[in-house]
Amino acid sequence: METMLDKYLGATEQTETIKYAGRVIKVQGILIESAGPQAVIGEVCRIEAPRGRGTILAEVVGLAGSIVQLMAYEEIEGIEIGNRVIASGDQLGVAVSQKLLGRVLDAMGRPVDDKGAIESPLYYPAIASPPDPLKRRRIVDPLATGVRAIDGMLAIGRGQRMGIFAGSGVGKSTLLGMIARNTNADVNVVALIGERGREVNEFIERDLGPEGLARSVLIVTPSNSPPLARLRGAYTATAVAEYFRDQGRDVMLLFDSVTRFARAQREIGLAIGEPPATRGYTPSMFDSMPKLLERCGTSDKGTITGFYTILVDGDDMDEPVADTVRGILDGHMVLSRSMAQRYHYPAIDVLTSISRLASTVCGPVTIKAVGAVRRLLSVYREAEDLINVGAYHAGSNPVIDEAIAKREAMEEFLTQTVEERTAMADTIKALGRIAGLEIPAEELSRLPA
């Protein structure tokens, strides 16, 4: 009986008893303007559209004198001049509980998988502040992803944030699926922001699988969603990850993609009159990026390890979104189109990738092994043209000779099928064998399974 009462009491506490209302006076593109209601930036409003649409949820994105500028979370067909706009008194919040595991949600945290509602008296704000910098725990524990190229050459710590930079069709989503299925994190939160609608079921069935889905929460806003839905889907996914982190869990946040999030922010900024700054991106995009990405990481309770994909236009690693994100995150992985064309998967170019915390989470002998293998890969790449045309003669350079001798072993180590998973200890042992070093037992003992 007490549980039922708690549910109703929680709903009563969240109910705004005084409602402020206004009227739609203009609709232009994706922007809706109304005279009133009294509202604050970020407040959720309901637009009563009588032409068979019922209620359309929108958010206040700007204030121009007495004019309230709104954008809808859904399509705006059916809205007309004079429609009533009612302020809710609340900003976007997400109902959170353990029942979220195995579920698929939309940008507002509502289930879209036909498995019933998620009833919870606890709501987390979609827009929140990052943890206090002085309360963040240091990142010292390695995290296993099951992918040899990452665990061996680009070791990740619990609470680290990594970017995956690549052009289209190079394997970003497939790599995320491998990490989600193989990682030893407690919970996966997967944000599919602005991606193709067909990829949702593909990701669930092919990349995640039943085992991965059981400990995952998916937030999905496909490319046909309004820009506000794509924008807020990113914040909703982060809020869900924060809930599980506050439960003391180690959370893996897999975000695909930051570029679609940035483009949604650009669309909104241009619609409300912001001037374009760099390549058409508005100042609000550069302001919102650190506010979103800094929420990931460690706190005094748990961790969120983030993998963020960045779609680089024309494989340009210096375009505005890629350049901004690279300066915020704790490392980056570059997926190479030329490696993918050679059917080298995952197509991680380890020589142009870096994990800024690898030296913190790895032991000293492991770091030496990584350095030795990187040197061999670099030497082979520099001499590759000479080797391929037969201009290099064996014995001319002992380092090149060693790189040629170990080329096949390095290729085998760095390539991996989608279904394959390698324990981190086995990965480090294999890395040591290539480098000609024996990894001490004490370094292997601190590695996750």
C-alpha positions, 0 to 999 in steps of 0.5 A: 500500500505504501508503494502505491501511495508513494507513486501518487504522492510523487506525481502530485509533487511534480504537478504545477498547480498554476498554469501560464498560457499563451498563443501561437503567433508565428511558425517559420521553419522549425521555429514557433513563436508565441505571445506568452506564456511566462517561461524560462529558457529550457522549460517544456511547454505543451502546444494544443493542436486541435487538428487531430494532433492532440498535444505537441511538446516543445521547449523554450529556446529563446526569449525576444521581449514578450515573444517566446521562441519554441522548438518542438520535440516532434513534427509540427504539422497541425500547428496553426496561429492561435493554438494555446501554449501552456507552460509546464513549469519544468525542464526536461527530466528523465524517469530513471530506475533499474527497469531501464536496463534492456529498454529503448527510449526516445529523446524525452526518455519515453519507451519506444520498444512496446514493453510498457511504461517505466514508472518511477518517482525519481527523475534526473534532469536532462541538463545538469552540471558536470561533477565538481572537479575536486570530487573527481577520482583519479583514473587509475584502473584499466577498462577492458573492451575486448578489442586487442587494438584498444586494450593493447595499444590504446589502453583505456581507464575507467572514467576516460573519454575517447573519441572515435574519428572517421569518415562515413562507412569506415566501421564506427558503429560496428566498433561501438557494438564490439565494445558494448558486447565485450566490455567488462563495464556494469552498464552500457548506455548507447546513444544513437543520435541522428543516425539512420533509422534502419541502423537501430534494429541492426545495432540491437540484433547484430552488434549488441545481441541479447547478452549486450542488450540485457545490460544496456539502455538505448536512447534513439533519435534517428536522422528524421527527428527534429533538431531539438529531439536530436539535441536533447537525446544526447542530454537524456542519454547522459542523464541516464548514464549519470543515474547508474553512475550515482548507484556506484556502477561503472558505466560505458556511454557509447555515443554515435555521433557527436557530429549529428549533435553539433549539427542539430545545435547549429540548426537551432542556433541559426533558426533563432538568429545566431550568426554563423561563426566557423564553417556555418557553426554557431557560437552556441555549438562551441559553448554546448560541446564542453557542457555535454562532454564534461558530464562524463567521467569519474565522480565520488560514487562511480564512473562513466567511460565515454566513447564518442564517434565524430564523423569527419567530413571528407576525412578532414581531421581539422574540421571544426567539430573534430578539432573542438572535440579532440581538445576536450576528450582524453584521447582519440582513435582514428579509423583509416579508410585505406585500412578498411579498404584493405579489409583491416578491421577494426580499421584503427590507425594506432600510429595517429591515435592516442590515449592520454591515460595509457601511461597511467593505467598500464604497468612500466613493462607494458608501456615499453612493449607498446612503445616497441610495437609502435616503433616497428609499425612506424618504421615499416610504414616509412619503408613500405614503399621501398619494400613493396617495389623491391628496392630494400635489401635485407640486412641494410637496416636491422630495425627494418628487418625486424619490422618486416619479420614481425609484420604478420604477427602485428597485423594478426594482433591488430585485426579482429572479427566482430564476434571475437573477444580477447581477455585483456591479460591475453592481449598484453601477453601477446603484445609482450611476445611481439615486442620481445618482452615478458610482462611481469605477473604483478602487471597482469594481475591488476588487469580486468578479466 
